[in-house]
């Protein structure tokens, strides 16, 4: 009696390994984002860095005249 369930289990495992079992449906929902920084985050950081650099240069030109070279 114990050989029958064991044999069925072995056949089921072999069928599953060969792809003969039920097809596995892909998970639903949103796919996971790729690892790393997103483009939106990179652009936001670049904008923030540019705004900070521009503010620092503007303050330098206002507070210490002649420190920055003249353009043109």
N, C-alpha and C positions, 0 to 999 in steps of 0.2 A: 504493500500500500504506500509506503513512503517513496518508492521509486517513481510513481506516477506524478506527484506534484513536483518532484525534483526534475524529472524529465521535461515536464511542461515549462518549468522555469528556465531550464537550459535552452529549450527551443525558442522561448520568447526572447531571451537575451541574445541569442544568435540572430533572430529575425530583426531585432532592434539594431544590432551592430551592422547588419547588411542594409539597413534602411527599409526594411519591410514592415516596420511598425507604423503606428499612426504618425502622420507628419506633425512636426512641432510648429505651431503657429508663432510668428514673431511677436514680441511684446508690443502692445499698443501704447500710444502716448507719444510724447515728444522724444526725439532721439537725444542722447546725451551730447552736450557740447564737446567739441574737441578740447584736449588739454592745452593749456597755454593762455596767453592774453588775447582777448577778443580785439577786433579792429576798433570797435567803439571805445573800449578802454584806452587803447593806444592813442587814438585821436584826441580823446579828452585830456590825457596826460600831456600831449604835445601842445594843445591849446592852453592849458594851465601854465605850462612852462614858458610859453611865449608871452603870456600875459604878465607873468612875474618878471621875466627879463625886460620887457618893455617898461614896466613900472619902475624897476630899479634904474634903468637908463634915463628915464624921464626925471626921476628924483635927483640923480647925479647931475644932470645938465642944469637943473633948476637951483640946486643947493650949492654946487661948486662950479661956477662958470669958468670955462677955459680948461676943464679937466678932460673933456671929450674932444677929439679933433672935429673941426668943422667939415661938413660935407659940401663939396662943390666949391 
